[in-house]
Amino acid sequence: AAEPEPRRRLEIVFVSSDQDQRQWQDFVRDMPWLALPYKEKHRKLKLWNKYRISNIPSLIFLDATTGKVVCRNGLLVIRDDPEGLEFPWGPKPFREVIAGPLLRNNGQSLDSSSLEGSHVGVYFSAHWCPPCRSLTRVLVESYRKIKEAGQKFEIIFVSADRSEESFKQYFSEMPWLAVPYTDEARRSRLNRLYGIQGIPTLIVLDPQGEVITRQGRVEVLNDEDCREFPWHPKPVLELSDSNAVQLNEGPCLVLFVDSEDDGESEAAKQLIQPIAEKIIAKYKAKEEEAPLLFFVAGEDDMTDSLRDYTNLPEAAPLLTILDMSARAKYVMDVEEITPAIVEAFVNDFLAEKLKPEPI
């Protein structure tokens, strides 16, 4: 006789951001599931960093056996499938989720199979969002340059507009494809697939539909000539106005250097890169995101503002780990920074051996 299929179970754990314990108690009283104890703020921050939470409410579904993320955008899941008919809501391949007709702004319709063999940018955007409109203007030029260079590249606009009229007006500015506005189910499935928490977001995929980078917005703004397309992630970034937003995504190692010295920034990147690559590879093997981002910061107004905001000393070089969501910093002020010092600093941070200072 065939073995009976194991019963699928769902448990929920409430992770509070309440500022008052009495409010937390009132809230928890109405919940039939588990809750992280109110006083365990440290565990809460670890969870926020691990899953890169940027706003609430957020609902993330995990496989408790493996610890792997099943779905990052659980709020859309329960909106789209309130009866749980698709439980356990595992990720589907891009090819399956995108399947169906796509539009050009002249009304022409193409099947999604036309994307085969191309790199694809999945562009989540809306006309009512000023940063979206600014990015679209730059992205139109990037798209043109990539196509003129003979690269197989297509962009798919996934609208978050509030009306079909707004969608049509915005899409008229775009030379690429779009999911039909009326296909709300497919637009929602794409948001769920990539765990979209804010717009504009540009996800760049390889021809097999695997994610190359979720930071397409930053890459487009940093590489206006598109020389580095398709923008495979770099282990170490040079901090700039356009990528500084990533400082809010989780803990970041930032090495401040005196950029007036020729080659100082490049030498700093070379110093950090082997450690960054090792950390990234270790977590990629576990199919997890790396717990740290790595930056080198030179001397400019943005870096000065960051030092002021985090109350860092003016020293250079200065090795730091900044955790904006926890409002915590870890600082190593030594005369000479070596690979061994950086690696020990990172390992001690990951092992929670370092004492944080408040930001």
MARVEXTI-636803 format. One line per field, with one value per residue (C-alpha): residue in three letters; x, y, z. Coordinates in Angstrom, 3 decimals, always signed. Example, Ala and Ser with C-alpha at 12.3 -4.5 7.8 and 13.67 -1.06 7.14 Angstrom:
residu (ALA, SER)
xx (+12.300, +13.670)
yy (-4.500, -1.060)
zz (+7.800, +7.140)
END
This chain:
residu (ALA, ALA, GLU, PRO, GLU, PRO, ARG, ARG, ARG, LEU, GLU, ILE, VAL, PHE, VAL, SER, SER, ASP, GLN, ASP, GLN, ARG, GLN, TRP, GLN, ASP, PHE, VAL, ARG, ASP, MET, PRO, TRP, LEU, ALA, LEU, PRO, TYR, LYS, GLU, LYS, HIS, ARG, LYS, LEU, LYS, LEU, TRP, ASN, LYS, TYR, ARG, ILE, SER, ASN, ILE, PRO, SER, LEU, ILE, PHE, LEU, ASP, ALA, THR, THR, GLY, LYS, VAL, VAL, CYS, ARG, ASN, GLY, LEU, LEU, VAL, ILE, ARG, ASP, ASP, PRO, GLU, GLY, LEU, GLU, PHE, PRO, TRP, GLY, PRO, LYS, PRO, PHE, ARG, GLU, VAL, ILE, ALA, GLY, PRO, LEU, LEU, ARG, ASN, ASN, GLY, GLN, SER, LEU, ASP, SER, SER, SER, LEU, GLU, GLY, SER, HIS, VAL, GLY, VAL, TYR, PHE, SER, ALA, HIS, TRP, CYS, PRO, PRO, CYS, ARG, SER, LEU, THR, ARG, VAL, LEU, VAL, GLU, SER, TYR, ARG, LYS, ILE, LYS, GLU, ALA, GLY, GLN, LYS, PHE, GLU, ILE, ILE, PHE, VAL, SER, ALA, ASP, ARG, SER, GLU, GLU, SER, PHE, LYS, GLN, TYR, PHE, SER, GLU, MET, PRO, TRP, LEU, ALA, VAL, PRO, TYR, THR, ASP, GLU, ALA, ARG, ARG, SER, ARG, LEU, ASN, ARG, LEU, TYR, GLY, ILE, GLN, GLY, ILE, PRO, THR, LEU, ILE, VAL, LEU, ASP, PRO, GLN, GLY, GLU, VAL, ILE, THR, ARG, GLN, GLY, ARG, VAL, GLU, VAL, LEU, ASN, ASP, GLU, ASP, CYS, ARG, GLU, PHE, PRO, TRP, HIS, PRO, LYS, PRO, VAL, LEU, GLU, LEU, SER, ASP, SER, ASN, ALA, VAL, GLN, LEU, ASN, GLU, GLY, PRO, CYS, LEU, VAL, LEU, PHE, VAL, ASP, SER, GLU, ASP, ASP, GLY, GLU, SER, GLU, ALA, ALA, LYS, GLN, LEU, ILE, GLN, PRO, ILE, ALA, GLU, LYS, ILE, ILE, ALA, LYS, TYR, LYS, ALA, LYS, GLU, GLU, GLU, ALA, PRO, LEU, LEU, PHE, PHE, VAL, ALA, GLY, GLU, ASP, ASP, MET, THR, ASP, SER, LEU, ARG, ASP, TYR, THR, ASN, LEU, PRO, GLU, ALA, ALA, PRO, LEU, LEU, THR, ILE, LEU, ASP, MET, SER, ALA, ARG, ALA, LYS, TYR, VAL, MET, ASP, VAL, GLU, GLU, ILE, THR, PRO, ALA, ILE, VAL, GLU, ALA, PHE, VAL, ASN, ASP, PHE, LEU, ALA, GLU, LYS, LEU, LYS, PRO, GLU, PRO, ILE)
xx (+0.000, +1.205, +2.432, -0.069, +1.080, +2.476, +0.108, +1.145, +1.333, +1.505, +2.641, +2.992, +5.388, +4.561, +7.624, +6.503, +7.638, +5.431, +7.059, +4.914, +4.598, +0.970, +0.049, +1.959, +0.008, -3.323, -2.285, -1.016, -4.172, -6.119, -3.589, -4.003, -0.329, +3.128, +4.933, +8.527, +8.733, +8.479, +11.800, +13.829, +14.675, +18.024, +16.390, +13.945, +16.808, +18.564, +15.396, +14.955, +18.517, +18.391, +15.271, +16.090, +12.838, +12.399, +8.774, +5.839, +3.597, +5.775, +4.927, +7.608, +6.955, +9.777, +10.309, +11.009, +12.887, +15.510, +15.117, +14.870, +12.549, +9.499, +7.918, +9.010, +5.714, +3.219, +0.797, +0.113, -0.172, -2.982, -4.693, -4.538, -5.166, -7.223, -8.440, -4.872, -5.563, -1.959, -0.339, +2.663, +3.158, +6.598, +8.377, +7.690, +10.095, +9.991, +9.046, +5.919, +4.912, +5.358, +3.576, +0.992, +0.690, +2.871, +2.141, +4.008, +2.770, +1.518, -0.975, +1.026, +0.858, +3.709, +3.809, +6.189, +8.030, +9.643, +11.850, +13.764, +17.514, +17.380, +18.469, +15.342, +14.747, +11.548, +10.619, +8.211, +7.164, +4.255, +3.530, +2.445, +5.936, +8.455, +11.607, +10.048, +9.591, +13.197, +14.543, +12.399, +14.015, +17.494, +16.380, +15.031, +18.544, +20.177, +17.769, +18.576, +22.354, +22.190, +20.054, +22.318, +25.308, +23.652, +22.770, +19.627, +17.806, +14.169, +12.410, +8.961, +7.024, +4.956, +2.679, +1.663, -0.449, -3.796, -5.794, -5.541, -5.496, -2.374, -0.791, -1.370, -0.032, +3.146, +3.644, +3.487, +6.964, +8.460, +9.991, +9.761, +7.091, +4.511, +2.234, -1.310, -2.758, -5.940, -3.932, -3.835, -3.224, -0.001, +1.227, +0.608, +2.387, +5.481, +5.437, +5.199, +7.957, +10.490, +9.194, +8.775, +8.567, +8.957, +9.242, +11.027, +12.643, +14.487, +15.301, +17.781, +17.557, +19.866, +18.521, +17.594, +15.378, +17.728, +18.292, +21.571, +20.843, +17.962, +19.797, +19.136, +18.108, +21.499, +23.386, +21.614, +22.275, +25.941, +26.704, +25.046, +27.122, +26.048, +29.625, +29.099, +25.765, +24.247, +25.549, +26.718, +27.070, +30.469, +31.686, +32.792, +31.125, +32.443, +29.906, +28.022, +24.845, +23.035, +23.941, +23.869, +20.244, +21.663, +23.059, +19.489, +19.144, +21.151, +24.585, +27.289, +31.047, +32.311, +36.031, +36.585, +39.747, +41.512, +40.522, +42.887, +45.676, +45.882, +44.713, +43.680, +40.083, +41.128, +43.723, +41.071, +38.689, +41.439, +42.117, +38.476, +37.524, +38.906, +37.096, +33.865, +34.079, +34.621, +31.574, +29.359, +30.384, +29.786, +26.211, +25.489, +26.323, +23.559, +21.248, +21.153, +21.909, +25.206, +24.750, +26.941, +27.340, +30.837, +31.701, +34.701, +33.964, +36.174, +35.883, +32.827, +29.740, +27.721, +30.456, +30.803, +27.045, +27.274, +30.124, +28.143, +24.944, +26.701, +29.027, +32.207, +35.713, +37.438, +40.216, +41.203, +41.532, +38.614, +37.033, +33.363, +30.251, +27.069, +23.688, +21.153, +18.038, +19.519, +20.957, +24.283, +27.879, +31.086, +34.342, +37.977, +40.306, +43.846, +46.784, +47.126, +44.316, +45.379, +43.376, +43.834, +42.378, +39.377, +38.707, +38.927, +36.618, +34.028, +34.199, +33.842, +30.806, +29.154, +29.881, +28.328, +31.565, +31.674, +30.048, +27.837, +27.910, +24.682, +24.167)
yy (+0.000, +3.504, +5.588, +8.317, +11.824, +13.636, +16.242, +19.772, +22.090, +25.836, +27.756, +31.515, +33.417, +37.052, +39.329, +42.606, +46.154, +47.490, +50.140, +49.399, +45.981, +46.560, +47.214, +44.058, +42.015, +43.347, +42.538, +39.024, +38.181, +38.091, +35.882, +32.081, +31.529, +31.863, +35.103, +36.070, +37.261, +41.045, +41.489, +39.568, +42.647, +41.151, +38.146, +40.474, +42.507, +39.334, +38.247, +41.683, +41.577, +37.968, +38.531, +42.144, +43.571, +47.203, +47.838, +46.333, +44.453, +41.762, +38.076, +35.599, +31.881, +29.429, +25.700, +24.928, +21.734, +23.499, +27.107, +28.238, +31.039, +29.752, +33.148, +36.677, +38.382, +36.470, +39.405, +39.021, +35.248, +35.466, +38.175, +36.099, +32.683, +33.261, +29.633, +28.272, +26.200, +26.684, +26.000, +25.740, +28.550, +27.530, +29.623, +28.805, +29.314, +32.728, +31.085, +29.647, +32.825, +35.124, +32.776, +34.587, +37.605, +40.700, +44.133, +46.854, +50.420, +50.407, +47.698, +44.826, +41.589, +39.054, +35.724, +35.418, +32.657, +35.495, +36.143, +32.881, +33.385, +36.960, +38.640, +40.117, +43.105, +42.823, +46.438, +47.160, +50.791, +53.256, +56.710, +58.138, +57.456, +60.312, +58.118, +55.667, +58.335, +59.521, +55.981, +55.309, +58.230, +56.800, +53.227, +54.149, +55.298, +52.220, +49.938, +51.674, +51.406, +47.708, +46.898, +48.958, +46.985, +43.832, +42.325, +40.193, +42.102, +42.801, +44.657, +43.775, +46.527, +45.275, +48.171, +49.334, +52.145, +52.887, +52.942, +51.570, +55.134, +55.941, +52.685, +53.547, +57.080, +55.829, +52.863, +55.194, +56.453, +52.946, +51.117, +47.664, +45.112, +45.073, +42.630, +43.732, +45.947, +43.874, +40.736, +41.564, +37.917, +37.693, +41.064, +39.888, +36.557, +38.425, +40.648, +37.504, +35.706, +38.474, +39.642, +43.238, +45.600, +48.939, +50.618, +51.287, +47.845, +46.351, +42.632, +41.445, +37.801, +35.628, +33.795, +30.825, +33.043, +33.029, +36.283, +38.059, +41.084, +42.593, +45.938, +46.825, +50.344, +51.012, +49.393, +51.439, +54.694, +53.799, +52.531, +54.922, +53.577, +50.006, +48.761, +46.249, +44.839, +42.399, +43.707, +40.632, +41.685, +42.910, +41.591, +45.109, +48.368, +51.913, +53.868, +56.432, +58.503, +55.933, +52.808, +54.331, +53.158, +49.639, +50.679, +50.292, +46.688, +45.101, +45.176, +46.664, +46.612, +50.066, +50.794, +54.562, +55.646, +58.884, +59.055, +61.961, +59.359, +57.923, +54.343, +54.260, +53.233, +50.530, +49.167, +49.070, +47.140, +44.626, +44.226, +43.470, +41.473, +38.016, +38.145, +39.329, +36.592, +33.935, +35.094, +35.353, +31.881, +30.313, +31.572, +30.987, +27.308, +27.299, +29.158, +32.113, +35.790, +36.941, +38.518, +41.505, +43.926, +45.322, +48.935, +51.224, +54.913, +57.759, +61.453, +63.331, +65.089, +61.887, +60.107, +63.159, +63.031, +59.318, +59.922, +62.737, +60.697, +57.687, +59.851, +58.231, +59.623, +61.400, +58.812, +57.164, +54.301, +53.388, +49.942, +49.811, +47.663, +49.761, +48.229, +50.974, +48.953, +48.119, +51.666, +50.035, +50.420, +48.463, +50.376, +49.320, +52.322, +51.036, +52.603, +49.799, +47.586, +44.166, +41.263, +39.362, +42.279, +42.565, +38.809, +38.654, +41.691, +40.085, +36.689, +38.243, +40.211, +37.104, +35.203, +38.109, +38.707, +42.448, +44.981, +47.444, +51.183, +53.136, +55.209)
zz (+0.000, -0.783, +2.123, +3.046, +2.076, +5.140, +6.513, +5.632, +8.606, +8.987, +12.047, +12.365, +14.635, +15.405, +15.560, +17.095, +16.482, +19.284, +21.465, +24.506, +26.209, +27.183, +23.540, +22.601, +25.148, +23.853, +20.294, +21.085, +23.024, +19.754, +17.931, +17.753, +16.885, +18.454, +19.285, +19.912, +23.545, +23.735, +25.549, +22.955, +20.875, +19.899, +18.227, +16.499, +14.994, +13.861, +12.067, +10.481, +9.169, +8.028, +5.935, +4.944, +6.312, +5.305, +6.304, +8.154, +7.934, +6.334, +6.128, +5.060, +4.594, +5.391, +5.151, +8.816, +7.919, +5.795, +6.977, +3.351, +2.262, +0.396, -0.281, +0.695, -0.008, +2.094, +2.258, -1.464, -1.034, +1.497, -0.572, -3.767, -2.162, +1.006, +1.031, +0.907, -2.211, -3.457, -0.060, +0.609, -1.940, -3.162, -5.827, -9.470, -12.381, -14.065, -17.378, -15.769, -13.903, -16.929, -19.364, -21.485, -23.784, -23.357, -24.831, -26.678, -26.312, -29.930, -28.976, -30.504, -28.501, -28.221, -26.461, -23.509, -25.398, -27.425, -24.370, -24.792, -25.083, -23.757, -20.574, -19.006, -16.744, -14.702, -13.943, -11.078, -11.360, -11.411, -12.822, -9.442, -7.998, -8.750, -8.301, -10.774, -13.430, -12.920, -13.281, -16.362, -18.205, -17.529, -18.220, -21.684, -22.651, -21.085, -22.964, -26.242, -25.695, -24.788, -27.853, -30.155, -28.825, -30.183, -26.801, -26.460, -23.749, -22.992, -20.182, -18.859, -17.102, -14.154, -13.297, -9.839, -11.330, -9.740, -12.966, -16.495, -17.830, -15.747, -16.898, -20.563, -20.134, -18.391, -20.729, -23.753, -22.683, -22.666, -25.678, -24.040, -23.117, -20.333, -18.581, -19.483, -16.762, -16.760, -15.877, -12.176, -11.197, -13.220, -11.965, -8.403, -8.984, -10.238, -7.144, -5.008, -6.921, -6.236, -2.839, -3.996, -1.018, -2.773, -6.172, -8.409, -8.494, -11.475, -11.291, -13.957, -15.057, -17.130, -20.220, -17.995, -15.833, -12.813, -10.910, -11.699, -9.520, -7.584, -7.651, -11.282, -10.268, -8.656, -11.538, -14.207, -12.357, -11.704, -15.226, -17.667, -20.590, -19.724, -20.041, -17.220, -18.435, -17.314, -13.997, -12.131, -8.468, -7.297, -3.945, -2.884, -3.922, -3.864, -1.817, -3.904, -3.807, -5.942, -3.931, -0.430, -0.134, +0.303, +3.683, +4.974, +3.791, +6.602, +8.247, +6.005, +6.353, +5.330, +5.035, +5.023, +3.183, +2.242, -1.431, -2.067, -2.214, -5.753, -5.873, -2.208, -2.932, -5.398, -2.968, -0.230, -2.507, -3.313, +0.408, +1.267, -1.831, -0.880, +2.479, +0.820, -1.818, +0.853, +2.873, -0.233, -1.480, +1.942, +2.132, -1.558, -1.013, +1.618, -0.805, +1.581, +1.148, +2.616, +6.076, +5.175, +2.288, +1.645, +0.776, +0.417, +1.138, -0.060, +0.759, -0.507, +0.836, +1.068, +3.058, +5.328, +5.971, +6.789, +9.254, +10.885, +11.087, +12.631, +14.769, +13.468, +14.033, +11.159, +10.976, +7.689, +7.195, +9.473, +9.500, +10.502, +10.391, +10.289, +11.094, +10.406, +11.302, +14.729, +15.018, +15.935, +14.799, +15.314, +14.869, +14.520, +14.489, +13.829, +12.004, +9.457, +8.205, +6.924, +5.439, +8.710, +10.720, +8.369, +8.431, +12.237, +12.526, +10.205, +11.909, +15.356, +14.156, +12.691, +15.919, +17.900, +19.810, +19.116, +21.417, +19.487, +19.979, +19.422, +16.279)
END
